[in-house]
Amino acid sequence: MDRNDKIVIIGVTGYIGTWIAKQLTDMGYSRIIGTYRMKRKSNSFKFCCPI
């Protein structure tokens, strides 16, 4: 996987999705797209993983 590839994480606000997104951002990936169902959870995700 190249660092310029677009990565989609289904359920990014869940426990595993957030962990994966955090690991990818720490590794230098910046084109991460995530889906979520509950808007209220998206704010906590933005705090954890400011992409």
C-alpha positions in Angstrom: 0.0 0.0 0.0 1.4 3.4 -1.0 1.1 6.4 1.3 -0.8 8.3 -1.5 -3.5 5.7 -1.9 -7.0 6.5 -0.7 -8.1 4.4 2.2 -11.7 3.9 3.2 -12.6 2.8 6.7 -16.2 1.6 7.3 -17.3 2.5 10.8 -14.4 4.8 11.6 -16.0 6.1 14.8 -16.0 2.6 16.3 -13.3 1.2 18.6 -11.4 -0.7 15.8 -12.0 1.9 13.1 -10.6 4.7 15.3 -7.6 2.6 16.2 -6.9 1.8 12.5 -7.3 5.5 11.5 -5.0 6.6 14.3 -2.3 4.0 13.3 -2.5 5.0 9.7 -2.2 8.7 10.4 0.8 8.0 12.7 2.4 6.1 9.8 2.0 9.1 7.5 -1.1 8.2 5.5 -3.2 11.3 4.8 -5.9 10.2 2.4 -8.2 8.4 4.8 -12.0 8.5 4.4 -14.3 7.1 7.0 -18.0 6.4 7.2 -20.1 6.6 10.3 -23.7 6.4 11.4 -24.0 8.7 14.4 -23.0 12.3 13.9 -22.4 12.9 17.6 -19.6 10.3 17.5 -17.8 12.1 14.7 -16.7 15.0 17.0 -14.8 12.6 19.3 -13.2 11.1 16.3 -12.0 14.5 15.0 -10.4 15.1 18.4 -8.6 11.7 18.4 -7.5 11.8 14.8 -7.3 15.3 13.3 -6.9 14.5 9.6 
